Amino acid sequence: QKKVKKAQSEEKKVEKEIATNKTKLEKFQAEFDTLNESAEKVKEKFEEAKKVEAEQSKSLAEASQKMEAMQGGLQKHKGVEIEFRGNLEASAKQLAELSRRESHWETELEKLQTVEDDADDELSDDEDDDDENDNAEDENVNEDENNNNDGDTEQNESTIQSNKNGALPQYTPETLEQYSVPTLQEQIATLEQERAVLAKDANMAAIAAYRKKEADYLVRVAELDVVTEERQEARKAHDELRRLRLDKFMDGFSQITLKLKEMYQMITLGGDAELELVDSLDPFAEGIVFSVRPPKKSWKHISNLSGGEKTLSSLALVFALHHYNPTPLYVMDEIDAALDFKNVSIVANYIKEKTKNAQFIIISLRNNMFELADRLVGIYKTDHCTKSVTIDPRAFATPKAILKESTNNKTTTPSQQDTQKV
């Protein structure tokens, strides 16, 4: 009976525990249902947030593309402005050259006109002397001319009028009777003698010399035109090469600037860097300014940064240049000397994972840098002699580390891998 009572009491206890457990189970089931509903709501919100994130990412990508296009257009406009400035300077130089040539040839023309005027003056003086001699002889031979002044006045007026019209003078019979044939023959003989004397002193070779000089001048002018045309063609080719150089430089500069921002933000986890042209119209004249904003700090010139900040900025620029134009080999001497453990790990993992298209030779004393190397060359000194040894760090890895690495490689998604590398 004791056993029965004991069994009955235990049965009651068990029944009571079963009832209690059922109550707890129902309570847990209600809580589970509530949590399940909350999880469904959270999942829906997560999906909505994911869609919003995708839309925002798409909008950001479109905005980035528009910004790059606008920057490209701005750089093209700057290149066109520089080209216009070059053409304007070339036109100004050409105008100055033409003005100088114009003044030169105006001077030469004035000299030639002066020589021509002097020759005309000499000829007019000779003609005036001959007229005076003729008038004196006429006065000595014809004494009756003083009585016929009126007739002579009319004759002179008619003669002047005839000379102005370009025709030979017409004399009346009364006028012709006043002249004597022998007197006229003597005047003709005298003029011929004077002409012979002048012919002896005249330099007839001056005309031939002038024509020769004129021919030489025309040849020189033709040569000058040819050289000027060649110079213009060379200048056009030079301007075209300058334009191509500017376009290629601005294209590379834009890509390197964008990649530099990305590299520096990745290395410093929140900083910013900027490359700026000192003279945007002529980038090759003044150079480039490298400005950096470390995390939680203000913008500074790279020369005003600390040692570690300078190292991170320089490495970001090197990685940006490597992305634009990869170099097969890099040699770096203790780039991690001024860096802390976190930044050394970030730089080392980036070099190992992101730059597999190049070979890096790094001199380092930090274990979290050289432990990631494919080959490790140790330098040491014994017995006053320097020696070296080459090892594979993976050969000394523990089985636990190998298993952990393989597990991470199997279970980590691609996006998680990129996050871990950063």
Secondary structure as UniProt FT lines:
FT   HELIX           2..141
FT   HELIX           143..148
FT   HELIX           149..165
FT   HELIX           173..177
FT   HELIX           181..201
FT   HELIX           205..268
FT   STRAND          272..277
FT   HELIX           283..286
FT   STRAND          288..293
FT   TURN            295..296
FT   STRAND          300..301
FT   HELIX           302..304
FT   HELIX           307..324
FT   STRAND          329..333
FT   TURN            335..338
FT   HELIX           341..354
FT   TURN            356..357
FT   STRAND          359..363
FT   HELIX           367..370
FT   TURN            371..372
FT   STRAND          376..382
FT   TURN            383..384
FT   STRAND          385..391
FT   HELIX           393..396
FT   HELIX           399..411
FT   HELIX           414..421
//
